[in-house]
Amino acid sequence: MSDLVLWGATTSRTIRAHWALHELGLPYRCEPILPRTGETKTERFTAIAPRQKIPALVDGDFVVSESAAIVAYLSAAYGTPKTALVPTGARERARYDEWAYFVMTELDATSLYIVRRHLGLPEIYGAAPIAVESALAYFQLQIRSVAATLNDGRAWLMGDRFTGADILMTTCLTWATGLEQPLGDSLVRYRDRATARPAHAAAVAANDPAFWRQSP
């Protein structure tokens, strides 16, 4: 295994990569650069990630960005039958992809990040209260299907086994909790199961720049 280096910290998207690394028990080093500080625009990072976005994972001569893609890559490259975070069977993988794309497009980009832009960063993107209200309403509409899925008693999105889709989903639910969005009992129980995992606690610690910048 090459030396794994993860660029990025502090965000809901970077924690996904940290979490996957810890679920798989992989040693790695972090360059804890932050968004909107100028750190993503340096020549050094731009050479690694031309889109200037975090997280980005470096594995030897290979670089992959986008949090969902990092989770999938780590599982494919380093997962075992016992630890893999992404299923390999055709139908199981299709179901996994369905969940992953749903989280990344409908919950993250279309809902929560709209709120992040126009409520949390109005000095950059402009205040847009109607857009924020609509985004939160859309989030509530979309998570109804998640709650309905979990109401059959399954522990995780894919059934009895925790996968990368649960990493993606849980970070969005935690994000929504910070926005004081109601989740309902089944989603709260699901979120709490996921955040009780030891790898999640390790990822939360690793997502703090101070964890990597403290003196040896």
Backbone torsions as a table, in degrees:
resi	resn	phi	psi	omega
1	MET	NA	132.4	175.5
2	SER	-69.5	165.6	172.8
3	ASP	-69.1	122.3	179.6
4	LEU	-89.6	131.7	177.9
5	VAL	-127.4	124.1	177.5
6	LEU	-106.8	126.6	176.9
7	TRP	-98.6	124.9	174.0
8	GLY	119.8	146.7	179.5
9	ALA	-156.9	167.9	170.9
10	THR	84.8	-22.5	-171.5
11	THR	-97.9	166.4	174.9
12	SER	-64.0	-29.2	-179.5
13	ARG	-78.7	-38.4	179.0
14	THR	-69.8	-33.2	-178.2
15	ILE	-63.0	-27.3	178.8
16	ARG	-60.9	-43.1	-179.9
17	ALA	-68.6	-43.4	176.5
18	HIS	-57.7	-43.5	-176.9
19	TRP	-62.9	-46.1	179.6
20	ALA	-61.1	-42.2	178.5
21	LEU	-59.6	-40.8	179.8
22	HIS	-75.0	-36.3	175.5
23	GLU	-60.2	-36.1	-178.8
24	LEU	-87.3	-4.6	178.2
25	GLY	66.8	36.0	-175.0
26	LEU	-97.2	132.8	173.0
27	PRO	-73.6	141.5	179.7
28	TYR	-158.2	167.8	175.5
29	ARG	-119.8	147.3	179.4
30	CYS	-117.2	138.3	166.6
31	GLU	-101.8	98.7	-167.7
32	PRO	-81.1	58.4	178.1
33	ILE	-77.2	155.3	-172.7
34	LEU	-116.9	155.5	175.8
35	PRO	-75.3	154.6	173.9
36	ARG	56.3	31.1	175.6
37	THR	-117.8	-5.7	-172.6
38	GLY	93.6	-14.2	-176.9
39	GLU	-68.4	-27.2	179.1
40	THR	-81.8	-7.8	-176.4
41	LYS	-104.8	6.0	178.3
42	THR	-68.3	157.4	177.4
43	GLU	-60.3	-39.0	-178.0
44	ARG	-61.4	-48.5	-178.2
45	PHE	-74.1	-36.4	179.8
46	THR	-62.3	-33.0	176.3
47	ALA	-65.9	-29.8	178.8
48	ILE	-83.9	-45.6	-175.2
49	ALA	-131.8	90.1	-175.2
50	PRO	-57.9	-23.8	178.1
51	ARG	-77.0	-10.1	177.2
52	GLN	60.1	40.3	179.8
53	LYS	-121.7	144.7	172.5
54	ILE	-109.1	150.3	5.7
55	PRO	-84.2	160.2	171.0
56	ALA	-138.7	135.1	-179.6
57	LEU	-110.5	130.6	176.3
58	VAL	-110.4	124.1	177.5
59	ASP	-126.2	88.9	-175.2
60	GLY	65.5	-118.1	-179.6
61	ASP	-95.7	12.3	-177.7
62	PHE	-114.9	135.5	178.3
63	VAL	-126.4	135.2	174.9
64	VAL	-136.2	137.5	177.0
65	SER	-119.8	-178.1	-174.2
66	GLU	74.6	121.3	-170.6
67	SER	-59.7	-42.3	-179.6
68	ALA	-65.7	-36.6	178.7
69	ALA	-69.2	-36.1	177.5
70	ILE	-63.9	-45.2	178.6
71	VAL	-58.9	-46.4	-178.7
72	ALA	-65.4	-41.4	179.9
73	TYR	-63.4	-46.8	-178.8
74	LEU	-60.2	-39.5	178.6
75	SER	-64.7	-45.4	-178.3
76	ALA	-67.4	-38.4	-175.3
77	ALA	-80.6	-35.0	-169.9
78	TYR	-129.3	-5.1	178.9
79	GLY	-73.6	151.9	173.8
80	THR	-110.2	170.6	176.4
81	PRO	-53.7	-28.0	-179.1
82	LYS	-85.2	-33.4	-172.4
83	THR	-106.3	-10.7	-174.0
84	ALA	-53.2	139.9	-178.8
85	LEU	-98.4	-7.1	-178.9
86	VAL	-131.9	126.9	178.9
87	PRO	-70.1	158.0	-177.1
88	THR	-109.5	-20.3	177.6
89	GLY	-62.3	148.1	-173.1
90	ALA	-57.3	-49.6	-177.1
91	ARG	-72.7	-39.7	178.0
92	GLU	-64.2	-39.9	178.9
93	ARG	-67.6	-37.5	177.7
94	ALA	-63.5	-41.1	178.3
95	ARG	-66.1	-40.1	176.4
96	TYR	-60.3	-48.1	-179.6
97	ASP	-60.9	-37.6	178.1
98	GLU	-58.8	-47.3	177.8
99	TRP	-64.1	-45.5	-176.8
100	ALA	-62.4	-45.8	-179.5
101	TYR	-66.5	-37.2	177.5
102	PHE	-60.8	-48.3	-180.0
103	VAL	-60.9	-47.8	-172.6
104	MET	-71.7	-32.7	-177.7
105	THR	-94.4	-50.8	-172.6
106	GLU	-82.3	-38.1	-177.9
107	LEU	-91.3	-48.6	-176.8
108	ASP	-75.8	-71.0	-170.4
109	ALA	-68.3	-43.8	-173.6
110	THR	-82.7	-23.5	-176.0
111	SER	-113.4	-72.1	-169.4
112	LEU	-69.3	-35.6	-178.7
113	TYR	-74.5	-25.6	172.6
114	ILE	-61.6	-43.6	177.9
115	VAL	-64.6	-42.7	178.9
116	ARG	-58.1	-43.4	-178.1
117	ARG	-67.3	-50.0	-167.3
118	HIS	-97.0	-11.2	174.3
119	LEU	-108.2	-43.5	-177.2
120	GLY	-86.0	-25.0	-176.2
121	LEU	-131.9	51.6	-177.0
122	PRO	-65.7	-25.0	179.2
123	GLU	-67.7	-19.2	178.8
124	ILE	-101.1	-48.1	-170.7
125	TYR	-104.7	-8.5	-178.8
126	GLY	90.6	142.1	176.0
127	ALA	-73.6	135.2	179.9
128	ALA	-146.6	76.5	-173.9
129	PRO	-59.8	-33.6	179.3
130	ILE	-68.6	-40.7	177.7
131	ALA	-63.3	-40.4	178.9
132	VAL	-64.2	-46.3	179.6
133	GLU	-60.8	-42.8	-179.5
134	SER	-67.4	-38.8	-179.6
135	ALA	-65.3	-40.8	179.2
136	LEU	-68.6	-38.6	176.8
137	ALA	-64.0	-39.2	179.2
138	TYR	-67.0	-39.5	176.4
139	PHE	-58.4	-46.9	-179.9
140	GLN	-61.8	-38.8	177.8
141	LEU	-62.4	-44.9	-175.0
142	GLN	-72.3	-34.1	-177.3
143	ILE	-75.9	-8.2	175.2
144	ARG	-60.8	-38.1	-179.7
145	SER	-68.6	-31.8	177.4
146	VAL	-67.7	-46.5	178.3
147	ALA	-60.4	-40.7	179.7
148	ALA	-62.9	-39.4	177.7
149	THR	-62.9	-45.0	-177.0
150	LEU	-73.0	-18.0	-178.6
151	ASN	-68.8	-9.1	177.4
152	ASP	-82.9	1.2	175.4
153	GLY	97.5	-2.9	179.5
154	ARG	-65.1	152.5	178.6
155	ALA	-81.2	-37.0	-173.1
156	TRP	-131.8	169.1	-176.0
157	LEU	-58.2	-37.7	-177.7
158	MET	-92.6	3.2	-179.5
159	GLY	123.4	-125.1	-177.0
160	ASP	-86.8	-11.7	-174.4
161	ARG	-108.5	131.2	175.4
162	PHE	-69.3	135.1	179.5
163	THR	-134.2	178.1	176.7
164	GLY	-61.4	-26.9	177.5
165	ALA	-62.3	-32.5	177.8
166	ASP	-71.1	-32.9	174.0
167	ILE	-61.8	-48.5	-178.4
168	LEU	-62.9	-45.8	-177.8
169	MET	-65.6	-45.9	-175.5
170	THR	-63.1	-38.5	179.2
171	THR	-63.5	-33.8	176.7
172	CYS	-71.1	-38.9	178.8
173	LEU	-66.8	-38.5	176.5
174	THR	-64.9	-41.4	176.3
175	TRP	-58.6	-46.9	-179.6
176	ALA	-65.0	-36.5	177.3
177	THR	-60.2	-40.6	177.1
178	GLY	-63.2	-23.7	176.6
179	LEU	-92.4	8.9	178.6
180	GLU	61.3	37.5	176.8
181	GLN	-88.1	130.7	177.4
182	PRO	-67.7	140.2	-177.8
183	LEU	-114.4	-27.4	-175.3
184	GLY	89.1	158.9	-170.4
185	ASP	-61.3	-46.1	-175.7
186	SER	-64.9	-37.8	179.0
187	LEU	-72.7	-36.5	177.4
188	VAL	-64.7	-44.6	178.7
189	ARG	-62.5	-42.2	178.0
190	TYR	-61.9	-49.3	178.3
191	ARG	-57.7	-43.5	-177.6
192	ASP	-67.9	-35.4	175.1
193	ARG	-61.8	-43.7	-177.5
194	ALA	-68.2	-44.0	-176.8
195	THR	-75.1	-10.6	175.5
196	ALA	-82.5	-8.3	-179.5
197	ARG	-68.4	139.0	179.7
198	PRO	-56.4	-36.1	-179.5
199	ALA	-64.7	-30.8	177.5
200	HIS	-67.7	-44.5	178.5
201	ALA	-60.3	-41.3	178.7
202	ALA	-65.0	-37.6	179.7
203	ALA	-68.3	-39.3	177.6
204	VAL	-59.8	-44.3	178.4
205	ALA	-63.7	-43.2	-177.3
206	ALA	-71.7	-21.2	179.3
207	ASN	-79.1	-3.6	176.4
208	ASP	-93.8	120.7	-178.6
209	PRO	-53.8	-32.1	-178.3
210	ALA	-61.8	-27.1	179.9
211	PHE	-61.4	-37.5	-176.6
212	TRP	-94.3	-22.4	-174.7
213	ARG	-95.4	-7.8	180.0
214	GLN	-68.1	153.4	-178.9
215	SER	-67.8	146.1	178.8
216	PRO	-60.5	NA	NA
